[in-house]
């Protein structure tokens, strides 16, 4: 069964990368990823980019995206359809809670 905890938000991932001095473009170049794949992986599943981002952050991919991995840390295959839905921003979440 997949973990129920939420994936780290894309904005938090970007913030943590910026603290380390790593823009997404540098990750793409360093890990031989196609252009913009690292930034897309923050929102949608991409195994190689997930591993690259996790390595830069000094974490395991399942710590950043628990919804993409099972309890043992093995990547889910195929990915559940919920992992391909648009992720709301923190501001959108606030608006929905206020309504």
C-alpha positions in Angstrom: 0.0 0.0 0.0 1.3 3.5 -0.8 2.2 5.9 1.9 -0.5 8.4 2.8 1.9 11.3 3.7 2.1 14.1 1.2 4.9 14.7 -1.2 7.1 17.7 -0.6 5.7 20.8 -2.4 7.5 21.9 -5.6 8.0 25.3 -4.1 9.7 23.8 -1.0 11.9 21.7 -3.2 12.9 24.7 -5.3 13.7 26.7 -2.1 15.8 23.9 -0.6 17.7 23.6 -3.9 18.3 27.4 -4.0 19.8 27.3 -0.4 22.3 24.7 -1.8 23.0 26.9 -4.8 21.5 24.5 -7.4 19.0 25.8 -9.9 17.0 23.2 -11.8 19.0 24.0 -15.0 22.3 23.0 -13.3 20.8 19.7 -12.2 19.7 19.0 -15.8 23.2 19.7 -17.0 25.1 17.9 -14.2 23.0 14.8 -14.5 22.6 14.7 -18.3 18.9 15.3 -18.2 16.9 16.9 -21.0 16.2 20.6 -20.5 13.6 21.4 -17.8 13.2 17.7 -16.7 14.4 18.4 -13.1 11.8 21.2 -12.7 9.0 19.0 -14.1 10.1 16.1 -11.7 9.2 18.3 -8.8 5.6 18.1 -9.9 5.4 14.9 -11.9 7.2 11.5 -11.6 10.5 11.1 -13.4 12.8 8.5 -11.9 16.2 9.8 -13.0 15.4 13.4 -12.2 14.0 12.4 -8.7 17.3 10.6 -8.0 19.3 13.7 -9.1 17.3 16.1 -7.0 17.5 13.8 -4.0 21.2 13.5 -4.3 21.7 17.3 -4.5 19.5 17.7 -1.4 21.2 14.8 0.5 18.0 12.9 0.9 16.5 9.7 -0.5 13.8 10.2 -3.2 11.2 8.5 -1.0 11.8 11.1 1.7 10.9 13.9 -0.8 8.1 12.1 -2.7 6.7 9.4 -0.4 3.6 9.1 -2.6 5.8 7.8 -5.5 7.4 5.0 -3.4 6.2 2.1 -1.3 6.9 1.5 2.4 10.3 -0.2 1.7 11.5 2.8 -0.5 11.0 1.0 -3.8 9.5 3.2 -6.6 5.9 2.4 -7.5 5.6 1.0 -11.0 3.3 2.0 -12.6 2.8 5.3 -10.8 -0.7 5.9 -9.5 -2.7 8.3 -11.6 -2.9 10.8 -8.6 0.8 11.5 -9.2 0.0 13.0 -12.5 -2.7 15.5 -11.4 -1.9 19.2 -11.1 -0.5 20.1 -7.8 -2.1 23.1 -6.1 0.0 25.9 -4.7 -0.1 26.8 -1.0 -2.1 29.9 -1.9 -4.7 27.8 -3.7 -4.9 25.6 -0.6 -5.5 28.6 1.6 -8.3 29.8 -0.6 -10.0 26.4 -0.6 -9.8 26.2 3.2 -11.2 29.7 3.6 -14.2 28.9 1.3 
